[in-house]
Amino acid sequence: MDYYIADSAVFIMGSGIEPHRTITVPSVIDELKSYEASLRFELARESGARVEMPDEHLREEVVSVSARTRDCEELSSTDIDILAKALEYKGSSVLLTDDYAVQNVARVMGIEARPVVQKKIKDVLVWQKQCTGCHRCYDEGDICPVCGSSLKKKRKRKI
């Protein structure tokens, strides 16, 4: 392992990683709202942490895989960026994130992921939506096309 690919949780929570081996993406910086998180990022950057843009083709691959696991609705643009960067350094990096949807997609893509503070996911899951009224299941959407009730995320199966 040569690099840490850092999600915002690394700077928000503080992780004690080696800054000169840390890479993140520009959109992570936008998520750092507290003074402490911004300070941790600036200190890491001064000590050698790098900020790199994700490759657009790798972003498309992440979106494609997240659509198969149905995590795409849970992933932010920053999550997609960080997964694309981890995919670029696959085999020589560890993705550090507390986001379960990001960990789920990373595992499917063969990216090593480690949580910062939270527990690591145990199983790779595929999600579906279930109507809170008539209990019919759908792959996507927010409103049931049959009865008009809201759809709730539900585990479909483990991979």
Secondary structure as UniProt FT lines:
FT   STRAND          3..6
FT   HELIX           8..13
FT   HELIX           19..21
FT   STRAND          22..24
FT   HELIX           26..30
FT   HELIX           35..46
FT   TURN            47..48
FT   STRAND          50..51
FT   HELIX           56..69
FT   TURN            72..74
FT   HELIX           77..88
FT   TURN            89..91
FT   STRAND          93..96
FT   HELIX           100..109
FT   STRAND          113..114
FT   STRAND          125..131
FT   TURN            132..134
FT   STRAND          137..138
FT   TURN            145..147
FT   STRAND          150..158
//
